[in-house]
Amino acid sequence: RPGCDRDRKSNHPGWKEHYFKGAMIAHFLLDVLEEALITLDTMKHPNGQQLPLRSSILLERMERKRQSDIRNATSTPVPTSYEGLNDTITQVQKLSLTTLFRGNTICHTALLPAQTRFLGILTESPNMIGNAVDGGYNIGLNKALNIYEGEENAELPLAYEPSDRTKCPNPKVDHKDFFHIRDVDGWLHTTVPNKAEMKAYGRQPQQLQGIILLCLGRCPWDKCTDDIVGFGHFTSKHGNAKIEMMVNGLEVKNVIS
């Protein structure tokens, strides 16, 4: 069908690179699965005895081992240095290393196939639940339509590239959807985590602390048009700023990239 073969070019690896990576991961998972089955069989027939242990007993043992691993991981001393992260720790004042290495994380992602998208958690739309094949979930806004243009203090829009959606016999399920901010937009706002995320992940507002990490999208071939903004446009001097940010009412004065 038109559009289905748009990436099949002589200078483009197409599906072969994905196939190779998938095969490598699959072989590793099969190897781990085989090892796990052998270990499980050994546990069910200790010392070669013919009467296997009940599954409930094995499950109880593995659960005790899991809880023991969790206690060991959370009770060991917090690292005071970490390769590749020392400069960041130095620049972020009053950073709690316990929060960094022990705290839980929440991924507020627009990417597909994320279950938070399919279950309506990200978009707080419980009546729009679906999957990659049948749809039904909140797909966001078509970037090309710009239907939110001119709205002041609007919700940070979830958007997608129309060229990334093709009607092929075998639908593509991986989509790099994104939250869309342009240089012509006024103030946009979002809440992270939102109420649906706090309910799904069991978080309470008083437990929320840590570091905010933003992942910027990449322009095709790293060639961005003039309306694309990034951290290179960030400055706290309002007269020159293309990006201004506030967190909980406080102005963001600097970013570390």
C-alpha positions as CSV (number, residue, x, y, z in Angstrom):
1,R,0.0,0.0,0.0
2,P,1.1,3.6,-0.5
3,G,3.3,4.7,2.4
4,C,4.0,1.2,3.7
5,D,7.4,1.0,1.8
6,R,8.5,4.6,2.4
7,D,11.5,3.5,4.5
8,R,12.7,0.7,2.1
9,K,15.6,2.3,0.4
10,S,19.0,1.1,-0.7
11,N,20.8,3.2,1.9
12,H,18.4,2.3,4.7
13,P,18.6,-0.9,6.8
14,G,14.9,-0.9,7.2
15,W,13.6,-3.8,9.3
16,K,16.9,-5.8,9.2
17,E,18.5,-3.8,12.0
18,H,15.4,-4.3,14.2
19,Y,15.3,-8.0,13.3
20,F,18.9,-8.5,14.3
21,K,18.5,-6.7,17.7
22,G,15.2,-8.6,18.3
23,A,16.9,-11.9,17.6
24,M,19.8,-11.1,19.9
25,I,17.4,-10.2,22.7
26,A,15.2,-13.3,22.1
27,H,18.2,-15.6,22.2
28,F,19.3,-14.1,25.5
29,L,15.8,-14.4,27.0
30,L,15.5,-18.1,25.8
31,D,18.9,-18.9,27.4
32,V,17.8,-17.3,30.7
33,L,14.5,-19.1,30.5
34,E,16.2,-22.5,30.0
35,E,18.4,-21.9,33.0
36,A,15.4,-20.9,35.1
37,L,13.5,-24.1,34.1
38,I,16.6,-26.2,35.0
39,T,16.9,-24.5,38.4
40,L,13.2,-24.9,39.0
41,D,13.3,-28.6,38.2
42,T,16.2,-29.0,40.6
43,M,14.2,-27.2,43.3
44,K,11.2,-29.4,42.7
45,H,13.3,-32.6,42.9
46,P,16.0,-32.0,45.6
47,N,18.6,-34.7,45.8
48,G,16.9,-36.6,43.0
49,Q,13.8,-37.5,45.0
50,Q,10.8,-38.4,42.8
51,L,8.1,-36.7,44.8
52,P,8.1,-33.0,43.7
53,L,7.5,-30.2,46.1
54,R,4.2,-28.4,45.9
55,S,4.2,-25.3,43.7
56,S,2.9,-23.2,46.7
57,I,6.0,-24.1,48.7
58,L,8.3,-23.1,45.8
59,L,6.5,-19.8,45.3
60,E,6.8,-19.1,49.0
61,R,10.6,-19.7,48.9
62,M,11.0,-17.5,45.9
63,E,9.0,-14.7,47.5
64,R,11.2,-14.9,50.6
65,K,14.2,-14.7,48.4
66,R,12.8,-11.6,46.6
67,Q,12.0,-9.8,49.9
68,S,15.5,-10.6,51.1
69,D,17.0,-9.1,47.9
70,I,14.9,-6.0,48.3
71,R,16.1,-5.6,51.9
72,N,19.7,-6.0,50.9
73,A,19.4,-3.5,48.1
74,T,17.7,-0.9,50.2
75,S,19.8,-1.3,53.4
76,T,23.3,-1.1,51.9
77,P,25.2,2.2,52.1
78,V,24.2,4.7,49.4
79,P,27.0,5.3,46.9
80,T,28.9,8.5,47.4
81,S,30.1,8.6,43.8
82,Y,29.0,7.2,40.5
83,E,30.9,7.2,37.3
84,G,29.5,9.6,34.8
85,L,27.2,11.3,37.4
86,N,29.7,13.0,39.7
87,D,29.6,16.3,37.9
88,T,25.8,16.3,37.9
89,I,25.7,15.6,41.7
90,T,28.2,18.5,42.3
91,Q,26.0,20.9,40.2
92,V,22.7,20.0,41.8
93,Q,22.7,21.6,45.3
94,K,21.1,19.8,48.2
95,L,20.6,16.7,46.2
96,S,19.6,13.7,48.3
97,L,21.6,10.7,47.2
98,T,19.1,8.5,49.0
99,T,16.4,9.9,46.8
100,L,18.5,9.5,43.7
101,F,19.5,5.9,44.3
102,R,16.6,4.6,46.5
103,G,13.6,6.6,45.4
104,N,10.9,5.3,43.1
105,T,10.6,6.8,39.6
106,I,7.6,7.8,37.5
107,C,8.0,7.9,33.8
108,H,5.5,10.4,32.2
109,T,6.1,9.3,28.7
110,A,4.3,9.9,25.4
111,L,6.0,7.0,23.6
112,L,4.1,4.0,22.3
113,P,3.6,1.2,23.1
114,A,3.5,2.4,26.7
115,Q,0.7,0.9,28.8
116,T,0.2,4.2,30.5
117,R,-1.0,5.4,27.1
118,F,-3.2,2.4,26.3
119,L,-4.8,2.5,29.8
120,G,-5.5,6.2,29.7
121,I,-3.3,6.9,32.7
122,L,-1.0,9.5,31.0
123,T,-3.9,11.4,29.6
124,E,-6.3,10.9,32.5
125,S,-8.9,9.5,30.1
126,P,-10.2,6.3,31.7
127,N,-13.0,6.0,29.1
128,M,-10.5,5.8,26.3
129,I,-8.7,2.5,26.7
130,G,-7.3,0.4,23.9
131,N,-4.3,-1.3,22.3
132,A,-1.9,-0.9,19.4
133,V,-4.0,-3.0,17.0
134,D,-7.5,-1.9,17.6
135,G,-6.9,1.6,18.8
136,G,-9.4,3.2,21.2
137,Y,-6.9,5.0,23.3
138,N,-6.3,8.8,23.3
139,I,-3.9,9.3,20.4
140,G,-3.3,13.0,21.0
141,L,-3.2,15.8,18.5
142,N,-2.1,15.8,14.9
143,K,1.0,18.0,14.9
144,A,0.1,19.4,11.5
145,L,-3.2,20.8,12.6
146,N,-2.0,23.2,15.3
147,I,-5.5,23.3,16.7
148,Y,-4.3,24.5,20.1
149,E,-2.4,27.5,18.7
150,G,-3.0,30.8,20.5
151,E,-4.3,29.3,23.8
152,E,-2.7,30.9,26.8
153,N,-1.9,28.6,29.8
154,A,-3.2,25.6,27.9
155,E,-2.5,22.0,28.8
156,L,0.8,20.7,27.4
157,P,-0.4,19.0,24.2
158,L,0.3,15.3,23.5
159,A,1.0,15.1,19.7
160,Y,2.1,12.8,16.9
161,E,3.6,13.1,13.5
162,P,1.0,12.3,10.9
163,S,3.7,10.8,8.7
164,D,4.4,8.3,11.5
165,R,0.9,6.8,11.2
166,T,0.5,4.5,8.1
167,K,-2.4,2.2,7.2
168,C,-0.4,-0.9,6.5
169,P,-1.5,-4.6,6.7
170,N,0.9,-5.1,9.7
171,P,0.5,-1.9,11.7
172,K,3.5,-0.3,13.2
173,V,3.2,-0.2,17.0
174,D,6.3,1.8,18.0
175,H,5.6,5.5,17.8
176,K,7.8,8.4,19.0
177,D,4.9,10.6,20.1
178,F,5.8,13.6,22.1
179,F,4.7,16.6,24.1
180,H,4.7,19.5,21.6
181,I,6.1,22.9,22.5
182,R,6.8,25.6,19.9
183,D,8.5,29.0,19.9
184,V,5.1,30.7,19.1
185,D,3.3,29.2,22.1
186,G,2.6,31.0,25.3
187,W,2.6,29.4,28.7
188,L,1.7,25.7,28.7
189,H,1.2,23.7,31.9
190,T,1.2,20.0,32.9
191,T,1.0,18.1,36.2
192,V,3.6,15.3,36.9
193,P,2.5,13.0,38.3
194,N,-1.2,13.5,37.6
195,K,-3.9,12.1,39.7
196,A,-4.3,8.9,37.6
197,E,-0.5,8.2,37.9
198,M,-0.5,8.7,41.7
199,K,-3.5,6.3,41.9
200,A,-1.9,3.7,39.6
201,Y,1.6,3.9,41.2
202,G,0.5,4.4,44.8
203,R,2.2,7.7,45.3
204,Q,1.2,10.4,47.7
205,P,2.0,14.1,47.2
206,Q,4.2,14.3,50.4
207,Q,6.3,11.5,49.0
208,L,7.2,13.3,45.8
209,Q,10.8,14.5,45.7
210,G,13.7,14.1,43.5
211,I,15.0,15.2,40.1
212,I,13.1,16.1,37.0
213,L,14.6,14.7,33.8
214,L,13.3,15.9,30.4
215,C,14.0,13.9,27.3
216,L,14.0,16.1,24.2
217,G,13.0,14.7,20.8
218,R,15.5,14.6,18.0
219,C,15.0,16.3,14.6
220,P,15.4,14.1,11.5
221,W,19.1,13.9,10.7
222,D,19.6,16.4,13.5
223,K,18.5,19.2,11.3
224,C,15.9,21.3,13.2
225,T,13.7,23.9,11.7
226,D,13.6,27.4,13.2
227,D,10.4,26.7,15.2
228,I,12.1,23.9,17.2
229,V,13.4,24.9,20.6
230,G,15.6,23.1,23.0
231,F,17.8,23.6,26.0
232,G,20.2,25.6,23.9
233,H,17.5,28.3,23.9
234,F,17.1,28.3,27.6
235,T,18.1,31.3,29.7
236,S,16.9,33.0,32.8
237,K,17.2,36.4,31.2
238,H,13.6,37.0,30.2
239,G,14.6,39.4,27.4
240,N,16.5,36.8,25.5
241,A,14.7,33.6,26.5
242,K,13.0,31.4,24.0
243,I,12.1,29.0,26.9
244,E,10.9,29.9,30.4
245,M,10.1,27.2,32.9
246,M,8.5,27.1,36.3
247,V,8.1,24.2,38.7
248,N,5.6,24.5,41.5
249,G,5.6,28.3,41.0
250,L,9.3,28.7,41.2
251,E,11.3,29.9,38.2
252,V,13.8,27.4,36.7
253,K,17.1,29.3,36.5
254,N,19.3,26.7,34.9
255,V,19.3,23.2,33.4
256,I,22.0,20.6,33.2
257,S,22.3,18.8,29.8
